[in-house]
């Protein structure tokens, strides 16, 4: 049965569940590998490196925009047609990358599972409410990618839910990426200025079907017009520092209750300096088959200067983080990789 091309801007199509007849025959989920870290800590870069090297399957842009017709599309032979229509729609909107960085955007590029959980499970991360959608997603991906040895799943929102994920999935493994929190603050602050100036086209695609979050960006732009710039920046930096400190405190409190053999940590700074060495270490931990003809990795330095408002606040921010259970945060030293 041939259907019209998918329109990812149409709420009725977003919600229509064409996959329901196929759900009962889905296989069990493959082993799970989670990539967790703060937003703007390097989770996308790390996930892409792992997906390029190892035989894993990950959620893609196409899976986000077409979530409730993925199985039907495969059954009806419409997968390529939907992907081509999505690619054409992105091109028509002038969307070639994420806008906030140079990562390319296309139907098969990797994406967070957070958008699927929020649209169909009501929460950005793994909770009792969103768990059924998460488990359905893992089984869908396992059916769509039968050759994959594991599922590679990225969601910064679940950094503060590692204990619940570890308890629910006792065989899952976790790759945690740490980046100097001041640099994370700087990147989030910079992105907030991009969002307040204009709608970000790619993010609008991912947020289709989540109208309240579109409204939130609208309020950000209104505040930008009403508040003096210095006051806006002060409020923004303070809010981001509070949010980051809270996430890190909650994460490390939970991590203390997760067996150490279940997770490995990598420093962003070490990863971009020598990605091949970091991947070799992660490969020993994950013990997954490598893809044939995996490419050679080159260093990828990315160290943008601190924005003025962040530079003025960094001393206060580091003092707030001194209670975290790691010497690296206390020293402000993120040059090396933790031994494992």
CORBEL-V497759 format. One record per backbone hydrogen bond with DSSP energy under -1.0 kcal/mol. NH is the residue of the N-H (numbers start at 1). CO is the residue of the C=O. Records with the same first field share a line. If there is no record, write none. Layout:
BEGIN
NH=CO ; CO
END
This chain:
BEGIN
10=7
14=10
15=11
16=12
18=16 ; 68
19=68
22=19
23=20
26=23
33=151
34=173
35=153
36=175
41=38
46=42
47=43
48=44
49=45
50=46
51=47
52=48
53=49
54=50
55=289
56=54
57=150
61=109
62=107
64=60
65=61
66=62
69=66
73=69
74=70
75=71
76=72
78=73
82=78
83=79
84=80
85=81
86=82
87=83
88=84
89=85
90=86
91=87
92=88
93=89
94=91
95=90
98=103
100=98
105=96
109=106
111=59
113=154
117=113
118=114
119=115
120=116
121=117
131=127
134=130
135=131
136=132
137=133
138=134
139=135
140=136
141=137
142=138
143=139
144=140
145=141
148=145
149=55
151=31
152=57
153=33
155=35
158=155
159=156
161=158
165=161
166=162
167=163
168=164
169=165
172=169
173=32
174=262
175=34
176=264
177=36
178=266
184=180
185=181
186=182
187=183
188=184
189=185
190=186
191=187
192=188
193=189
194=190
195=191
196=192
197=193
198=194
204=200
205=201
206=202
207=203
210=207
213=210
214=210
215=211
216=212
217=213
218=214
219=215
220=216
221=217
222=218
223=219
224=220
225=221
226=222
227=223
232=228
233=229
234=230
235=231
236=232
237=233
238=234
239=235
240=236
241=237
242=238
243=239
244=240
245=241
246=242
247=243
248=244
249=245
250=246
251=247
252=248
253=249
254=250
255=251
256=252
257=254
258=255
262=259
263=260
264=174
266=176
268=178
271=267
272=268
273=269
274=270
278=274
279=275
280=276
281=277
282=278
283=279
284=280
285=281
286=282
287=283
291=53
300=272
311=307
312=308
314=310
317=313
318=314
319=315
320=316
321=317
322=319
324=321
326=324
330=326
331=327
332=328
333=328
END
